[in-house]
Amino acid sequence: MTTTPPQVGLATEDATTYAEWFACLADPTRVRLLHAVATHPGEITVGALTEALGTSQSTCSHHLRKLADVGFVRLRKQGTTTLVSVNPACCTGLPHAADAVMGTVVTRPCCPTDLPDDVTVRAMTDDDWADVRRIHGEGIATGNATFETETPGRRTLEAKWLPEHRWVAEVDGRVAGWAAATPVSTRECYAGVAETSVYVGEGFRGRGVGKSLLHKQVTAADAAGLWTLQTGIFPENRASIALHHSAGFRTVGVRERIAQHHGTWRDTVMLERRART
């Protein structure tokens, strides 16, 4: 008897869609057109695009139809004039496709079940604060964990974190990492939205500690009625981005030059996870 091995990686349907998108953008004129449309406020005429790119109107129209066929742009007739606008969905869909192809998006449902046996996650207690602040400092030292340059004091952290959503991970009786959730707003309408932070100690990285912590954070948030978790991660921290994708987070977008870090403007990738309600 023969069996068909389970499909891994990208689904065939997704791969086909992404291939069509990338094939469409294989022409530099289309790339320039899409950029011109995407960066223009509102709709733009074909005539204005033709003038901006320095090409003929027939060439411009041909490439616009190709972009419209795959859903990058929208065409709308107004009398004899064709108005062009970007499809807002492609502003997140195209970056997501690139992430999926490069392997930073794990296309499996939340949450991972292959948690390490030697990692135990429990509620944070008063006795853990020294370890929590030490591990926070180790994260700061990497240069890619946070905008903070000094470890916050206990009172500062206690004041901002949700009391029922603070966790520590232990390995062989030692605190190996922690996770905590912070409300994003005091407004009632955002009562179920929190920003999550996950830190793993220097000597425990690559052992599934972060996976175990995020698994606990997500499942506890779901049980408590938090409907959205979000986080901002430096693009250079690809391991953390992949970890959050594996827990059901999706990339919302990139916040360009959102803040300075040691005098340098840095971007962050904004990710969020919606509870399965």
N, C-alpha and C positions, 0 to 999 in steps of 0.2 A: 504494500500500500504506500502511496506517495502522499505527502502533505505539502501544502503551500505555505512557505514561511510567512510570518506576519509582516506586514508592511511597516517599514521604519522610515524615519526622516519625513521629508515633505510628502504630503498627499499628492497623488497624480493630478488631481483637479487644480490644486493650488500651484503646482509647478507649471502646469500648462498656462494658467492665468499670468503668472509672473513672467514666463517666457514671452508671452505676447506683449506685455508691457515693455520689457527690456528690448525686444526686437523693434518695437515702435520707436524707441529712443536711440536706436543705433545710428540714426541720421542726425548730424549736428544741426541742421536747419530746424528740425523738430525740437531739439533740445533748446535752441535759442528761442523758438516760438513759445514753447511751454513756459520758459522763464519769463518772457516778456508779458505773457498773459497773466501768469501767477503773481507777478510783482506790480501789475497795474491795478489801481483801485477801481473796482467795479468792472463793467463791460468795456471792451475796446473794439473798434471797427477793424475789418480786414484791411481797409485802406491805410489806417494808422500803423498796423503791423507791417504791412508791405513797405511803408516808408521807413519804419524803424529798423527793419532788417536789410533794407537795400536790395530787395528781390522783386521779382515780378508778381503781379496779383494772382496770376494763374498758378504759379509755383507755391505761393503762400496758401492759397485756397486748397490746393492738393494736399499739402502737409497738414493743414488744419483738419481736413476730413479724416486723415489717418489718426490724428490725436483724438478726435471725437469718437472714432470707431471703438477705441479701447477705453474711452471714458475719462481721458485726462482733461478735456475741455468740453464746454457746452456751446452750441451754436444756436442763435436765435435771430430769426428774420424780423426786420422792422421796415416795412415797405420794400425798397430795393437794397437796403443795407443789411449786411450780416454782422451781428454783434457777437463777440466772443468773450466768454468768461471761464475761469478755472472751475473745475469740479472740486468742491471743498473736500470730498472724500479722498481724493488722491493725495492731498497734503499730508494725511496720516497713512493712507494705504500704501503709498510708494515707499516711504521709509520703513514701514512694517515689512514689506516684501524683501527689502534689502537685508533687514535683520534676520528674517526667516531663512533666506538663502545662506547667509553667513553663519548660521547656527546659534545666534544669540537668542532666538525665540524657540522655546521648546514646545512643540505642538502636542502637549498632553494636558489633560484636565488637572485641576488642583485636587488633591495635593500629592506630592511624591510619597510613595509608600516604602521606598528603599531607605529607611532611616537607619543610622548606625545603632547597633545594639549597646555600644558602650557610652552613649550620650543620654543623659537624663535631663529633662526640662521640668522645672518647677517654678512656683511663684517666687518672686523676689522678696527677700526679707531685709530687716534692718541690718542684719549681720553681713549683708552682701555689698554694702556701699563702697567699702575700700576696694574690693575687686572690680566693681562696676566702674569706678572712676579710673582705676589703673588701666583697664581694658579700653576705656574711652581714650585715654592718653596714647595707648599703643595704636589706636585707629588714627588719631591725629598725626602721629609720626609717619604714617604711610604717605601722607600728602594727597590721598585720593578718597578719603572717607567722609570729610566734612569741611565746611568753611571755617569752623571754629579752630582757633589756634591755641587755645588753652582749655583745659578740662573744667567744665562748669562745677560749681559746688553742689553739695547734696541738696541744699534747700532749693536751689534753682531747678534742679532736675525733678525733685519731688513735687514742686509747684506746677510744673507743666505736664507731667506724665499722668495718664489715666491710672488710678490706683489698681484697678482690676486687670490691667493689661501690661504688666511688667513681669518679665520672665528671665530666668538665668538657666544656663546649661552647665551641667557638671560632667566631668570626665575623671574617673577615679577619685571622686570626692573633692576635686578642685573646680572652681568656677572657671569655665572655659569661654563664656560669652554671655551676652544678654540681649534682650529685645524689649522695646517699650513703644507705646503708642501715645501720640500727643493730639489733642483736639485741634482741628484746623481753624475753628471759629467759636465764638461764644454765642452766635446767633442760633436760635432754636432750630431753624430749618437745616442746619448743618450738624445737628447733634449726633448723627450716625456716621460722620466722616472724620477720619483720624489719619495722621501721618505716622508711619512706622519707621523705627530705626533698629538696625541689627548690627551688632559688633561682635567680632570673634577675637579672642586673645591671640597674641603673636605666636605662641607655641602650639596652637590648636587649629590652625587654618588648614583647609584641605581634608578635613576628617569628617565632614558632614555636620559640624556644629551649627553652622548657619542654616543649613537645610532643616535641622531639627527645631531650631528656634523659630524660623519663619512658619513652619508647619503648625507649631503651637499658636503662634500669634494669629494666623489666619483662621484656624478652626475655632479658637476662643472668641475671636471677633465675630464670626458668623453666629456662634451660639448666643452671644450677648446682644445681637441685633445691630451691630455696626454694619452699615450697608456699603461703605466704600473705605478702602485703605489706599493711601497714596504715599509716594516717596519720590525724592529727587536724588539722582545718583550722577556722579561725574562720568562722562562718556568713557574715560580711560579705565574705569572700574568695570570691565566687561564681565568679570566673574559674578559681581553682585547683580548686574543687570540680568544675566542668564539665570541666576538663582531666583530672582523675583518672577521672571517669566515662568519658571517651573512651578511656581505657586499660584499661577493664575493671573498674575499682573500683566497688563498690556502697556506698550509704549504709547503715550498720548502725544508726545512731541518733545522737541528740544527747546529749552529756554536759553537763548543765546546771550552770552555775556551778562548773566543774571546778577553776578556779584564778583567782587575782587577777592582773591586769595593770595596772600603774601604779595600784594601789589599787582597781580596779574588777573585780568578778566577771565572768568571760567564759565563754561556752559554746564548745564545739568540736563539729564534726560528725565522727563517727568513720566512716571508710571503710576497706574492705578489698578485696583482690583475691585470689581463690583461683586457683592455677595450673591450667591445663587438662590434668590428668593422667588 
